[in-house]
Amino acid sequence: MRAIVQDGPGGPEALYETTIDRPVPLPTEVLVRVHATSVNPVDWKTRAGSGMAARFDDGGPFVLGWDVSGVVEEVGFGVTRFREGDEVYGMPRFPHPARTYAGFVTAPSRHLARRPAGLDHAHAAAVPLVGLTAWQALVETADLREGQRVLVHAAAGGVGHVAVQLAKARGAHVIGTASTGKHEFLRELGADELIDYRTTDFAETVRDVDVVLDLVGGDYSTRSIPTLRPGGLLLTIPSGAAEAATRAAAEAGVSATGLLVEPDRAGLEELTALIEAGRLRVEVETVLPLESAAEAHRLGEAGRTRGKIVLAVDH
């Protein structure tokens, strides 16, 4: 089968197309014919040798990717949820390798859900990692409720634009940081207040927030602490910022925690329900063919993407 591989850490040019053996599903797994996958920051960080690179420890060529939308090609022993021909999507195995930059992937059946009705494969592939990250942060961890105030950093990015919509679906007041050119897009998604991080210091202007979702890292987490009201919660997704944020938050009388997304069929089904009800959409800025994975990484690393970049897989 076709796959995008790399022999070791490096820049986008380390990615190249080749042919590798098609995987075989183990008991409780399904084989999925991939129609689309998407590119996430963890992909290019792993490609460069950080991110989840330690999970690829066999010393040989490896295949990136976690998001997938496709069709069940084969069902392993013991699987009762799906049968051949079912259209599915998900984020299998994370943080262990899923290898979705390929023509086929195997996945535990309970890491997948049925593809949302009315959503094509390109848009479905853009949902799982960012959608589950936002869901597990705001709904399952923060228990965001109606009337609360939430600050979302990098609100127009992959996780951010989904988080804005989930927060609005929960009845929250949403403040987002993004460049001015993306403000109209975020208003369409329901954001109540928007701050251009290039011209305004959010740490000086935002107060009385119940939840901060930091999708930037660096000093954004510690600078966000004064925006929280007593008892507030800071959620930091870039893992490098979590330790310093946790210490600073404790000193300030608020809480902070890092979060790493997990595969979750139930969460996917909640996202599916919101999508099918018209309350959640995923923005796909660019769809490129699988063989253009290196270009997709260059675009993603530039940091100007609105929503997601998707790789389409031809068979």
ABEGO torsion letter per residue (X at the ends): XBBBBBABBEBAAABBBBBBBBBBBBBGBBBBBBABBBBBAAAAAAAAGBEAAAABAAGBBBBBEABBBBBBABBBBGBAABBBGBBBBEBBGOABBAGABBABBBBBAAABBBBBBGBBAAAAAAAAAAAAAAAAAAAAAAGBBBGBBBBBBGAABAAAAAAAAAAAAAGBBBBBBBBAAAAAAAAAAGBABBBBAAABBAAAABBGBABBBBAAEEAAAAAAAAABBBGBBBBBABAAAAAAAAAAAAAAGBBBBBBBBBBBAAAAAAAAAAAAAGABBBBBABBBBAAAAAAAAAAAAAGABBEBBBBBBBX
